[in-house]
């Protein structure tokens, strides 16, 4: 019988960035630096990070829509990824709209 690895709460793996003093995810560092993680574990980690960020930002999740889309895409949560990609595109369009009117 194969053992299943299930990712727990990411907050248990926070580290302090020595330059900015911000809390950073040890899990994010692990994802960025480790090619030895299995695909299923990587998907679970991305899902966990996306859900934690989504919950933490609440109604302001659109502020980090591109980041959320990337995590959910890597997790295989395509519907959530598309939702946040759409939000990111809407935000980019709104931000560039005043510049387009000036041209």
ABEGO torsion letter per residue (X at the ends): XBBBBBBBBAAAABBBBAAAGBBBBAAAAAAAABAABBAAAAAAAAAAAAAAAAAAAEAAAAAAAAAAAAAAAAAGBAAAAAAAAAAAAAAAAAAAAAAAAAX
